[in-house]
């Protein structure tokens, strides 16, 4: 949403930087949540399912 609201190139670059910083913690946190919520047999499907 920040990308859509950016009115200048600098604003767009700032939105990209913030996205990159926030997105970096998503993968480890997501894997930990899947490991906590799903049994071993279903973790592969839970990791690959975009829903």
C-alpha distance matrix in Angstrom:
0.0 3.8 5.3 5.2 6.4 8.8 12.2 14.4 15.1 15.4 11.9 10.6 13.2 12.4 8.8 10.8 13.4 11.5 10.1 13.8 15.3 13.7 14.1 17.8 19.0 17.6 20.5 23.4 22.2 21.7 25.2 26.8 25.5 26.8 30.0 30.4 29.8 31.3 34.8 35.6 36.4 33.0 30.7 30.5 29.3 26.8 25.4 25.2 24.0 20.2 20.6
3.8 0.0 3.8 5.4 5.1 6.2 9.9 11.6 12.2 11.9 8.4 7.6 10.1 8.8 5.6 8.5 10.7 9.1 8.8 12.3 13.7 12.7 13.9 17.1 18.6 18.1 21.1 23.7 22.8 22.8 26.2 27.6 26.8 28.3 31.3 31.8 31.5 33.2 36.7 37.3 38.3 35.1 32.5 32.3 31.5 29.0 27.2 27.2 26.4 22.8 23.5
5.3 3.8 0.0 3.8 5.5 5.3 8.8 10.0 10.0 10.8 7.9 5.6 8.6 8.9 5.8 7.5 10.7 10.3 9.4 12.4 14.6 14.2 14.6 17.7 19.9 19.2 21.7 24.7 24.2 23.9 27.0 28.9 28.2 29.4 32.5 33.3 33.0 34.3 37.7 38.0 38.8 35.5 33.0 32.4 31.6 29.4 27.4 27.0 26.3 22.7 23.8
5.2 5.4 3.8 0.0 3.8 5.6 8.2 10.6 11.6 13.0 9.9 8.4 11.9 12.2 9.3 11.2 14.4 13.8 12.8 16.0 18.1 17.3 17.6 21.0 22.9 21.8 24.3 27.4 26.7 26.1 29.4 31.3 30.2 31.3 34.5 35.2 34.5 35.8 39.3 39.8 40.4 37.0 34.7 34.1 32.9 30.8 29.1 28.5 27.4 23.6 24.3
6.4 5.1 5.5 3.8 0.0 3.8 6.2 9.2 11.2 11.8 8.4 8.4 11.9 11.3 9.2 12.1 14.6 13.6 13.7 17.0 18.5 17.8 18.9 22.1 23.7 23.1 26.0 28.8 27.8 27.7 31.0 32.6 31.5 33.0 36.1 36.5 36.0 37.6 41.2 41.9 42.7 39.3 37.0 36.6 35.5 33.1 31.5 31.2 30.2 26.4 26.9
8.8 6.2 5.3 5.6 3.8 0.0 3.8 5.7 7.5 8.1 4.9 5.2 8.8 8.8 7.6 10.3 12.7 12.6 13.1 15.9 17.5 17.7 18.8 21.6 23.7 23.5 26.2 29.0 28.4 28.6 31.7 33.3 32.7 34.2 37.1 37.8 37.6 39.1 42.5 43.0 43.9 40.6 38.1 37.5 36.8 34.5 32.5 32.2 31.6 27.9 28.8
12.2 9.9 8.8 8.2 6.2 3.8 0.0 3.8 7.1 8.4 6.4 7.5 10.8 11.2 10.9 13.4 15.7 15.9 16.7 19.3 20.9 21.3 22.5 25.2 27.4 27.3 29.9 32.6 32.2 32.3 35.5 37.1 36.5 38.0 40.9 41.6 41.3 42.8 46.3 46.7 47.5 44.3 41.8 41.1 40.3 38.1 36.2 35.7 35.0 31.4 32.3
14.4 11.6 10.0 10.6 9.2 5.7 3.8 0.0 3.8 5.3 5.1 6.4 8.7 9.9 10.7 12.5 14.4 15.5 16.6 18.5 20.2 21.3 22.4 24.7 27.2 27.5 29.9 32.6 32.5 32.9 35.7 37.5 37.2 38.7 41.4 42.3 42.4 43.8 47.1 47.2 48.2 45.1 42.4 41.6 41.1 39.0 36.7 36.3 36.0 32.5 33.8
15.1 12.2 10.0 11.6 11.2 7.5 7.1 3.8 0.0 3.8 5.4 5.0 6.2 8.6 9.8 10.6 12.4 14.3 15.3 16.5 18.5 20.1 20.9 22.8 25.6 26.1 28.2 30.8 31.1 31.5 34.2 36.0 36.1 37.4 40.0 41.2 41.4 42.6 45.8 45.6 46.6 43.7 40.8 39.9 39.6 37.7 35.2 34.7 34.7 31.4 33.0
15.4 11.9 10.8 13.0 11.8 8.1 8.4 5.3 3.8 0.0 3.8 5.4 5.1 6.1 8.6 9.8 10.5 12.3 14.2 15.3 16.6 18.4 19.8 21.4 24.1 25.0 27.3 29.6 29.8 30.6 33.3 34.8 35.1 36.7 39.1 40.1 40.6 42.0 45.2 45.1 46.4 43.6 40.5 39.9 39.8 37.7 35.1 35.0 35.2 31.9 33.5
11.9 8.4 7.9 9.9 8.4 4.9 6.4 5.1 5.4 3.8 0.0 3.8 5.4 5.0 6.2 8.7 9.9 10.6 12.2 14.2 15.4 16.5 18.1 20.2 22.5 23.1 25.7 28.1 27.9 28.6 31.5 33.0 32.9 34.6 37.1 37.9 38.2 39.8 43.1 43.3 44.5 41.5 38.6 38.1 37.9 35.6 33.2 33.2 33.1 29.6 30.9
10.6 7.6 5.6 8.4 8.4 5.2 7.5 6.4 5.0 5.4 3.8 0.0 3.8 5.4 5.0 6.3 8.7 10.0 10.5 12.3 14.4 15.4 16.2 18.5 21.1 21.3 23.6 26.3 26.4 26.7 29.5 31.3 31.3 32.6 35.3 36.3 36.5 37.8 41.0 41.0 42.0 39.1 36.2 35.4 35.1 33.1 30.6 30.3 30.3 26.9 28.4
13.2 10.1 8.6 11.9 11.9 8.8 10.8 8.7 6.2 5.1 5.4 3.8 0.0 3.8 5.4 5.0 6.2 8.7 9.8 10.5 12.4 14.3 15.2 16.7 19.7 20.4 22.5 24.9 25.4 26.1 28.6 30.3 30.7 32.1 34.5 35.7 36.2 37.5 40.6 40.3 41.6 38.8 35.7 34.9 35.0 33.0 30.3 30.2 30.6 27.4 29.3
12.4 8.8 8.9 12.2 11.3 8.8 11.2 9.9 8.6 6.1 5.0 5.4 3.8 0.0 3.8 5.4 5.1 6.2 8.5 9.9 10.7 12.3 14.1 15.7 18.1 19.1 21.7 23.7 23.8 24.9 27.6 28.9 29.2 31.0 33.3 34.1 34.8 36.4 39.6 39.6 41.1 38.3 35.2 34.8 34.9 32.5 30.0 30.3 30.6 27.4 29.0
8.8 5.6 5.8 9.3 9.2 7.6 10.9 10.7 9.8 8.6 6.2 5.0 5.4 3.8 0.0 3.8 5.5 5.2 6.1 8.6 10.0 10.6 11.9 14.3 16.6 16.9 19.6 22.0 21.8 22.4 25.3 26.9 26.8 28.4 31.0 31.8 32.1 33.7 37.0 37.1 38.4 35.5 32.5 32.1 32.0 29.6 27.2 27.4 27.4 24.1 25.5
10.8 8.5 7.5 11.2 12.1 10.3 13.4 12.5 10.6 9.8 8.7 6.3 5.0 5.4 3.8 0.0 3.8 5.5 5.1 6.1 8.7 10.0 10.3 12.3 15.2 15.6 17.6 20.3 20.7 21.1 23.7 25.5 25.8 27.1 29.5 30.8 31.3 32.5 35.6 35.3 36.6 33.8 30.7 30.0 30.1 28.0 25.3 25.4 25.7 22.7 24.5
13.4 10.7 10.7 14.4 14.6 12.7 15.7 14.4 12.4 10.5 9.9 8.7 6.2 5.1 5.5 3.8 0.0 3.8 5.4 5.1 6.2 8.7 9.9 10.9 13.7 15.0 17.1 19.2 19.7 20.8 23.2 24.6 25.3 27.0 29.0 30.2 31.1 32.5 35.5 35.2 36.8 34.3 31.0 30.5 31.0 28.7 25.9 26.5 27.1 24.3 26.2
11.5 9.1 10.3 13.8 13.6 12.6 15.9 15.5 14.3 12.3 10.6 10.0 8.7 6.2 5.2 5.5 3.8 0.0 3.8 5.4 5.2 6.1 8.4 10.1 12.1 13.2 16.0 17.8 17.7 18.9 21.7 22.8 23.1 25.1 27.3 28.0 28.8 30.5 33.7 33.8 35.5 32.8 29.6 29.6 29.9 27.2 24.7 25.6 25.9 23.0 24.4
10.1 8.8 9.4 12.8 13.7 13.1 16.7 16.6 15.3 14.2 12.2 10.5 9.8 8.5 6.1 5.1 5.4 3.8 0.0 3.8 5.5 5.3 5.8 8.5 10.8 10.9 13.5 16.0 15.9 16.5 19.3 20.9 21.0 22.6 25.0 26.0 26.5 27.9 31.1 31.1 32.6 29.8 26.7 26.4 26.5 24.0 21.5 22.1 22.4 19.4 21.0
13.8 12.3 12.4 16.0 17.0 15.9 19.3 18.5 16.5 15.3 14.2 12.3 10.5 9.9 8.6 6.1 5.1 5.4 3.8 0.0 3.8 5.6 5.2 6.2 9.4 10.3 12.1 14.4 15.2 16.0 18.2 20.0 20.7 22.1 24.2 25.6 26.5 27.7 30.6 30.2 31.8 29.3 25.9 25.5 26.1 23.8 20.9 21.6 22.5 20.0 22.0
15.3 13.7 14.6 18.1 18.5 17.5 20.9 20.2 18.5 16.6 15.4 14.4 12.4 10.7 10.0 8.7 6.2 5.2 5.5 3.8 0.0 3.8 5.6 5.5 7.7 9.8 12.0 13.4 13.9 15.6 17.8 18.8 19.8 21.8 23.5 24.5 25.8 27.3 30.3 30.0 32.0 29.7 26.2 26.3 27.1 24.5 21.7 23.0 23.9 21.6 23.4
13.7 12.7 14.2 17.3 17.8 17.7 21.3 21.3 20.1 18.4 16.5 15.4 14.3 12.3 10.6 10.0 8.7 6.1 5.3 5.6 3.8 0.0 3.8 5.5 6.2 7.3 10.5 12.0 11.6 13.0 15.8 16.7 17.0 19.2 21.2 21.9 22.9 24.7 27.8 28.0 29.9 27.3 24.0 24.4 24.9 22.0 19.6 21.1 21.5 19.1 20.4
14.1 13.9 14.6 17.6 18.9 18.8 22.5 22.4 20.9 19.8 18.1 16.2 15.2 14.1 11.9 10.3 9.9 8.4 5.8 5.2 5.6 3.8 0.0 3.8 5.5 5.3 7.7 10.2 10.4 11.0 13.5 15.2 15.6 17.1 19.3 20.5 21.3 22.6 25.6 25.5 27.2 24.6 21.3 21.2 21.7 19.2 16.5 17.7 18.4 16.1 17.9
17.8 17.1 17.7 21.0 22.1 21.6 25.2 24.7 22.8 21.4 20.2 18.5 16.7 15.7 14.3 12.3 10.9 10.1 8.5 6.2 5.5 5.5 3.8 0.0 3.8 5.6 6.8 8.3 9.6 11.0 12.6 14.1 15.5 17.0 18.5 20.0 21.4 22.6 25.3 24.8 26.7 24.6 21.0 21.0 22.1 19.8 16.8 18.3 19.7 18.0 20.0
19.0 18.6 19.9 22.9 23.7 23.7 27.4 27.2 25.6 24.1 22.5 21.1 19.7 18.1 16.6 15.2 13.7 12.1 10.8 9.4 7.7 6.2 5.5 3.8 0.0 3.8 5.7 6.0 6.3 8.6 10.5 11.1 12.4 14.5 15.9 16.9 18.5 20.1 22.9 22.7 25.0 22.9 19.4 20.0 21.2 18.4 15.8 18.0 19.2 17.8 19.3
17.6 18.1 19.2 21.8 23.1 23.5 27.3 27.5 26.1 25.0 23.1 21.3 20.4 19.1 16.9 15.6 15.0 13.2 10.9 10.3 9.8 7.3 5.3 5.6 3.8 0.0 3.8 5.8 5.3 5.9 8.6 10.0 10.4 12.1 14.1 15.3 16.2 17.6 20.6 20.7 22.6 20.1 16.8 17.3 18.1 15.2 12.7 14.8 15.6 14.1 15.5
20.5 21.1 21.7 24.3 26.0 26.2 29.9 29.9 28.2 27.3 25.7 23.6 22.5 21.7 19.6 17.6 17.1 16.0 13.5 12.1 12.0 10.5 7.7 6.8 5.7 3.8 0.0 3.8 5.5 5.1 6.2 8.6 9.9 10.6 12.2 14.2 15.4 16.1 18.7 18.1 20.0 17.8 14.3 14.5 15.7 13.3 10.3 12.5 14.1 13.4 15.4
23.4 23.7 24.7 27.4 28.8 29.0 32.6 32.6 30.8 29.6 28.1 26.3 24.9 23.7 22.0 20.3 19.2 17.8 16.0 14.4 13.4 12.0 10.2 8.3 6.0 5.8 3.8 0.0 3.8 5.4 5.2 6.2 8.6 10.0 10.6 12.3 14.3 15.4 17.6 17.1 19.6 17.9 14.2 15.1 16.9 14.4 11.8 14.7 16.4 16.2 17.9
22.2 22.8 24.2 26.7 27.8 28.4 32.2 32.5 31.1 29.8 27.9 26.4 25.4 23.8 21.8 20.7 19.7 17.7 15.9 15.2 13.9 11.6 10.4 9.6 6.3 5.3 5.5 3.8 0.0 3.8 5.5 5.2 6.2 8.7 9.9 10.6 12.3 14.1 16.9 17.2 19.7 17.6 14.3 15.9 17.0 13.9 12.1 15.2 16.1 15.7 16.6
21.7 22.8 23.9 26.1 27.7 28.6 32.3 32.9 31.5 30.6 28.6 26.7 26.1 24.9 22.4 21.1 20.8 18.9 16.5 16.0 15.6 13.0 11.0 11.0 8.6 5.9 5.1 5.4 3.8 0.0 3.8 5.4 5.1 6.2 8.6 9.9 10.6 11.8 14.8 15.1 17.1 14.6 11.4 12.7 13.5 10.3 8.5 11.6 12.3 12.1 13.0
25.2 26.2 27.0 29.4 31.0 31.7 35.5 35.7 34.2 33.3 31.5 29.5 28.6 27.6 25.3 23.7 23.2 21.7 19.3 18.2 17.8 15.8 13.5 12.6 10.5 8.6 6.2 5.2 5.5 3.8 0.0 3.8 5.4 5.1 6.1 8.6 10.0 10.4 12.7 12.3 14.6 12.8 9.2 10.6 12.3 9.7 7.6 11.1 12.7 13.5 14.8
26.8 27.6 28.9 31.3 32.6 33.3 37.1 37.5 36.0 34.8 33.0 31.3 30.3 28.9 26.9 25.5 24.6 22.8 20.9 20.0 18.8 16.7 15.2 14.1 11.1 10.0 8.6 6.2 5.2 5.4 3.8 0.0 3.8 5.5 5.1 6.2 8.7 10.1 12.4 12.5 15.5 14.0 10.8 13.1 14.8 11.9 10.8 14.5 15.7 16.4 17.1
25.5 26.8 28.2 30.2 31.5 32.7 36.5 37.2 36.1 35.1 32.9 31.3 30.7 29.2 26.8 25.8 25.3 23.1 21.0 20.7 19.8 17.0 15.6 15.5 12.4 10.4 9.9 8.6 6.2 5.1 5.4 3.8 0.0 3.8 5.4 5.1 6.1 8.4 11.4 12.6 15.1 13.0 10.3 13.0 13.8 10.4 10.2 13.8 14.1 14.6 14.6
26.8 28.3 29.4 31.3 33.0 34.2 38.0 38.7 37.4 36.7 34.6 32.6 32.1 31.0 28.4 27.1 27.0 25.1 22.6 22.1 21.8 19.2 17.1 17.0 14.5 12.1 10.6 10.0 8.7 6.2 5.1 5.5 3.8 0.0 3.8 5.4 5.2 5.6 8.7 9.5 11.6 9.3 6.5 9.3 10.1 7.0 7.2 10.9 11.4 12.8 13.0
30.0 31.3 32.5 34.5 36.1 37.1 40.9 41.4 40.0 39.1 37.1 35.3 34.5 33.3 31.0 29.5 29.0 27.3 25.0 24.2 23.5 21.2 19.3 18.5 15.9 14.1 12.2 10.6 9.9 8.6 6.1 5.1 5.4 3.8 0.0 3.8 5.7 5.8 7.4 7.7 10.7 9.7 6.9 10.1 11.9 9.6 9.6 13.3 14.4 16.3 16.6
30.4 31.8 33.3 35.2 36.5 37.8 41.6 42.3 41.2 40.1 37.9 36.3 35.7 34.1 31.8 30.8 30.2 28.0 26.0 25.6 24.5 21.9 20.5 20.0 16.9 15.3 14.2 12.3 10.6 9.9 8.6 6.2 5.1 5.4 3.8 0.0 3.8 6.1 8.1 9.8 12.8 11.6 9.8 13.3 14.4 11.6 12.4 16.1 16.4 18.0 17.6
29.8 31.5 33.0 34.5 36.0 37.6 41.3 42.4 41.4 40.6 38.2 36.5 36.2 34.8 32.1 31.3 31.1 28.8 26.5 26.5 25.8 22.9 21.3 21.4 18.5 16.2 15.4 14.3 12.3 10.6 10.0 8.7 6.1 5.2 5.7 3.8 0.0 3.8 6.9 9.7 11.7 9.8 8.9 12.5 12.6 9.7 11.5 14.8 14.4 16.0 15.1
31.3 33.2 34.3 35.8 37.6 39.1 42.8 43.8 42.6 42.0 39.8 37.8 37.5 36.4 33.7 32.5 32.5 30.5 27.9 27.7 27.3 24.7 22.6 22.6 20.1 17.6 16.1 15.4 14.1 11.8 10.4 10.1 8.4 5.6 5.8 6.1 3.8 0.0 3.8 6.5 8.0 6.1 5.8 9.5 9.7 7.6 9.9 12.9 12.8 15.2 14.6
34.8 36.7 37.7 39.3 41.2 42.5 46.3 47.1 45.8 45.2 43.1 41.0 40.6 39.6 37.0 35.6 35.5 33.7 31.1 30.6 30.3 27.8 25.6 25.3 22.9 20.6 18.7 17.6 16.9 14.8 12.7 12.4 11.4 8.7 7.4 8.1 6.9 3.8 0.0 3.8 5.5 5.6 6.4 9.8 10.7 9.8 11.9 14.6 15.1 18.0 17.7
35.6 37.3 38.0 39.8 41.9 43.0 46.7 47.2 45.6 45.1 43.3 41.0 40.3 39.6 37.1 35.3 35.2 33.8 31.1 30.2 30.0 28.0 25.5 24.8 22.7 20.7 18.1 17.1 17.2 15.1 12.3 12.5 12.6 9.5 7.7 9.8 9.7 6.5 3.8 0.0 3.8 5.6 5.4 8.1 10.1 10.2 11.3 13.8 15.2 18.3 18.8
36.4 38.3 38.8 40.4 42.7 43.9 47.5 48.2 46.6 46.4 44.5 42.0 41.6 41.1 38.4 36.6 36.8 35.5 32.6 31.8 32.0 29.9 27.2 26.7 25.0 22.6 20.0 19.6 19.7 17.1 14.6 15.5 15.1 11.6 10.7 12.8 11.7 8.0 5.5 3.8 0.0 3.8 5.9 7.3 8.5 9.8 11.5 13.1 14.2 17.7 18.1
33.0 35.1 35.5 37.0 39.3 40.6 44.3 45.1 43.7 43.6 41.5 39.1 38.8 38.3 35.5 33.8 34.3 32.8 29.8 29.3 29.7 27.3 24.6 24.6 22.9 20.1 17.8 17.9 17.6 14.6 12.8 14.0 13.0 9.3 9.7 11.6 9.8 6.1 5.6 5.6 3.8 0.0 3.8 5.6 5.5 6.2 8.7 10.3 10.7 14.2 14.3
30.7 32.5 33.0 34.7 37.0 38.1 41.8 42.4 40.8 40.5 38.6 36.2 35.7 35.2 32.5 30.7 31.0 29.6 26.7 25.9 26.2 24.0 21.3 21.0 19.4 16.8 14.3 14.2 14.3 11.4 9.2 10.8 10.3 6.5 6.9 9.8 8.9 5.8 6.4 5.4 5.9 3.8 0.0 3.8 5.5 5.0 6.0 8.6 9.9 13.0 13.7
30.5 32.3 32.4 34.1 36.6 37.5 41.1 41.6 39.9 39.9 38.1 35.4 34.9 34.8 32.1 30.0 30.5 29.6 26.4 25.5 26.3 24.4 21.2 21.0 20.0 17.3 14.5 15.1 15.9 12.7 10.6 13.1 13.0 9.3 10.1 13.3 12.5 9.5 9.8 8.1 7.3 5.6 3.8 0.0 3.8 5.5 5.2 6.2 8.6 11.9 13.5
29.3 31.5 31.6 32.9 35.5 36.8 40.3 41.1 39.6 39.8 37.9 35.1 35.0 34.9 32.0 30.1 31.0 29.9 26.5 26.1 27.1 24.9 21.7 22.1 21.2 18.1 15.7 16.9 17.0 13.5 12.3 14.8 13.8 10.1 11.9 14.4 12.6 9.7 10.7 10.1 8.5 5.5 5.5 3.8 0.0 3.8 5.4 5.2 5.9 9.6 10.7
26.8 29.0 29.4 30.8 33.1 34.5 38.1 39.0 37.7 37.7 35.6 33.1 33.0 32.5 29.6 28.0 28.7 27.2 24.0 23.8 24.5 22.0 19.2 19.8 18.4 15.2 13.3 14.4 13.9 10.3 9.7 11.9 10.4 7.0 9.6 11.6 9.7 7.6 9.8 10.2 9.8 6.2 5.0 5.5 3.8 0.0 3.8 5.6 5.3 8.3 8.8
25.4 27.2 27.4 29.1 31.5 32.5 36.2 36.7 35.2 35.1 33.2 30.6 30.3 30.0 27.2 25.3 25.9 24.7 21.5 20.9 21.7 19.6 16.5 16.8 15.8 12.7 10.3 11.8 12.1 8.5 7.6 10.8 10.2 7.2 9.6 12.4 11.5 9.9 11.9 11.3 11.5 8.7 6.0 5.2 5.4 3.8 0.0 3.8 5.8 7.9 9.8
25.2 27.2 27.0 28.5 31.2 32.2 35.7 36.3 34.7 35.0 33.2 30.3 30.2 30.3 27.4 25.4 26.5 25.6 22.1 21.6 23.0 21.1 17.7 18.3 18.0 14.8 12.5 14.7 15.2 11.6 11.1 14.5 13.8 10.9 13.3 16.1 14.8 12.9 14.6 13.8 13.1 10.3 8.6 6.2 5.2 5.6 3.8 0.0 3.8 6.3 9.0
24.0 26.4 26.3 27.4 30.2 31.6 35.0 36.0 34.7 35.2 33.1 30.3 30.6 30.6 27.4 25.7 27.1 25.9 22.4 22.5 23.9 21.5 18.4 19.7 19.2 15.6 14.1 16.4 16.1 12.3 12.7 15.7 14.1 11.4 14.4 16.4 14.4 12.8 15.1 15.2 14.2 10.7 9.9 8.6 5.9 5.3 5.8 3.8 0.0 3.8 5.5
20.2 22.8 22.7 23.6 26.4 27.9 31.4 32.5 31.4 31.9 29.6 26.9 27.4 27.4 24.1 22.7 24.3 23.0 19.4 20.0 21.6 19.1 16.1 18.0 17.8 14.1 13.4 16.2 15.7 12.1 13.5 16.4 14.6 12.8 16.3 18.0 16.0 15.2 18.0 18.3 17.7 14.2 13.0 11.9 9.6 8.3 7.9 6.3 3.8 0.0 3.8
20.6 23.5 23.8 24.3 26.9 28.8 32.3 33.8 33.0 33.5 30.9 28.4 29.3 29.0 25.5 24.5 26.2 24.4 21.0 22.0 23.4 20.4 17.9 20.0 19.3 15.5 15.4 17.9 16.6 13.0 14.8 17.1 14.6 13.0 16.6 17.6 15.1 14.6 17.7 18.8 18.1 14.3 13.7 13.5 10.7 8.8 9.8 9.0 5.5 3.8 0.0
